[in-house]
Amino acid sequence: MSQLTVIVKLKAKSGAEEKLYEECRKLIVPTLAEEGCIKYDIYRETRSTLEGTFMFYENWASKPHFKRHTESPHEKAFWNNTEGMLEVSDFFFGEKVVNP
């Protein structure tokens, strides 16, 4: 199985920026402890014109590891707690392109 890279862009609706920030922070420790989690970084946009925008950069040992992550209690809680506060939620799922 090959590694899976997941890149997620989330943007909060106006007024929900700090709440989304706090919910994102809650994901870091339990996700890093998950089996198969190689990298889990969350970035907060610093330009005021894009306030409330977050990028997740995740590397997983395999697709099944990521699938288990999506079923974890902390991931489910995140989506329940952020319901209705997102303006944008874009996902990229990819495998690394290598030289032949």
N, C-alpha and C positions, 0 to 999 in steps of 0.2 A: 504494500500500500504506500502511496505517496503522501507527503505532507499536504495539508490544506492551509491556504492563507485566506483569511477573511478580513475584509476592510469594510467598515461600517461608518456611514456618515449620518449623524442625527442632528437635527436643528429643532430647538424648542420654539414653541409659539411664544409670542410676546407675553412677558410676565411670568413665564415658566422656566426661565433660564437657570436660576439658582436651584430650583427643585430638581431639574434634570441633572445639574452638576452633582448634587448630593446623591442622587440615585446611581449615577455612573460610578462615583467613588465607592459605593457599597459593593460593587461587583469585583473589584480588583483582588482583594485578599482571597475570597473563596474560589475565584476562578483560577488564580495562579496555583492553588493547591490541588486542582483537578488533575487526574491522570490524563496524560496526553497533551496537556497545555505546555507548549514550548515558549511562547511569548504572548503577553497580553498587555498591551499599552493603550492608554486612552489619552488623547490630546484635546486640549480646550483651545479653541480659536482665540487669538489675542487681539485681532482687529475689531474695533467697536462696530463696524458695519456688518460683521458676521457674528455678533455676540450670541451666545447660546448654541454655537455649533461645536460638535464633538466628533472626533475621528477615532475609531477603534482600529488597532492593528493587531491582528491575532494570528499566531501560527499554532497549528494543531498537528499532532503526530499522524492523524488520519481522519477521514470523514466520520467514521463511527465515534471517535473521541469527541469531535465537535457535536455530533448528534446527541451524545449523552449530556454535553454541556447545555444544549438547548432545553433539555428536560430537567435540569437541576433546579432545586428550590429557589436559589438566589436569582437565576435567570428568569424563571417564571414570575417571581416577585417583582423584578425590574419592569417587565412588560405590563404587569397589572398596575404597578405604581405610577407608570408613565402614560397610561392610557389616556388619550385625549389631549396630551400636552405637546405632541410632536407635529411640527410643520413638514419636516423632511425625514425620511428613513430610507436610505439607499444602502444596498448590500452588494458586495463583490465577493465571489467565491472563486479562488483560482489555485492552479498548480504552477510551480515555478517552471519557466521555460529554460532549458539548458542547451548547451552546445551539442551538436550531434557527435 
